Amino acid sequence: PVRVLLDTFPSQYQTTLILPALNLLSSHSPSEEYMGTHTEAAWMANREVRAAFGRFNERMMRIAETIDRRNRDPERRNRWGPGVVPYVLLKPCYGDPKD
């Protein structure tokens, strides 16, 4: 059984090929911009666009608050046990992607 298990693991060569790709695809760019955080001067000149941007920004803030509240809720199934990691995948953020 041990030999069968070891045969299922990738070789060192395969691992050295895939790990850099996984690291690159799972990290955030330092110059990353987040939706709803940056405005354009042309947007702010138009009253309707400015109002739509304000509504969008408020909605993003409510979504972030909902995710934070759910992350703090100990009654949620994924909020107990060892290695509890907060959900941040689709959380709107304003700077640090870990916030």
N, C-alpha and C positions, 0 to 999 in steps of 0.2 A: 504493500500500500504506500509506503514512503517513496519508493522509486516512481510509482505512478504519479504521485503528487509532485515530485520534483520535475518530472517530465512535462508537467503542465505549465511550469514557470518559463518566462522568456529567457533567452540566453543573455549573456552580458552584452553582446553586440546589439541585440534587439533593444535592450534596455537603454543603452547609450544613444540609440537613434530616437527613441520615443520620448525620453524624459525632457530633453530641451524643448521639444514641441509642446509637451504638456505644460511646462513652466511658462513658455511664451504665451500660450493661449489662456492661461488662468491668471495672468497678472494684469494689473491696470497700468496704463500709460501715465507718466507724470504730468503730461499736458492734456489729460483727458478732460473733456467738458461734459457737463451733465445737463439733461433736458430741463428747461425751466429756470436755469440759473443765470444765463447770459441774455442780454437784450441787444437789439440792434437799434441804432438811432432812428432808422426809417420806421421801425415798429412803433416807437414811442411817439412819433409825430402823428400817427393815425389813431384817433380815439377808439375806434372799434377794435383794432388790433391790440391796443394797449389793454382794453378791458378783457379781451379774450385771453391775453397772456396772463393777466391777473387771476382770472378764473382758473386757468390751467395750473398756475403756480400754487394757488390755494388747494386745488385738488391733489397735487403732488405732496403737499405738506400733510394733508389728511391721510393719504396713503402711508406716508412715512410714520405718522403717529400710530396708525392702526397696526403696522408691522411691529413697532416698538412695544406697543401694549401687548400684542400677542407673544412677543419674545419674552416678556416679563411674567406672563401668566403661567404659574406652576401647574395648573390643571391640564394644560395642553399635553398631548401624548409625547411629543418630542422634547419636552422641557424637564425631564427627569432622567436620572442615571448618570454614569460617568461621561465626560466629554461633551457636555451640553454646549453647542455652538449656536449663536444667534443666527437667524435667517437674514441674509442681506442680499440675496441674489437679485431680486427685482425691486428692492427698496430704493426709492428716489433719494439721492444723497447730494450734498452740496459741498464737495471738496474731497474729503477723505472717504474712499469707498468702504472702509470698515466702519464708518459712523452709521 
